[in-house]
Amino acid sequence: MVRVEAAGVNFIDVYHRTGLYKAPLPVTLGQEAAGTVEAVAPDVTDLSPGDRVAWAGTFGGYAEKAAVPADRHDTALYAKRAGRTLVRPALGRPAARRF
């Protein structure tokens, strides 16, 4: 469980909201967000409460708290401590986020 502290607002969110792109209902929009881990499942070993995380491609970013799959490395990007830089390709261009 991640406490969301920042969320990206992108065209894909608008497309989902208008119905241009279908989303499974019920859905909480917001496919890019960052925040602090509050709890992890017992089988998660590389994240712990207090870690700062960012993700893309998983719904839930507009909520106060989001359940983000830790094993989806294509969607869950993380740094163990503040001050590390996260990098992910965004439409073919690298995008860095500083924590």
Secondary structure, 3 states (H helix, E strand, C coil): CEEEEEECCCHHHHHHHHCCCCCCCCCCCCCEEEEEECCCCCCCCCCCCCCEEEEECCCCCCCCEECCCCCCCCCEEEECCCCCEEEEEECCEEEEEEC
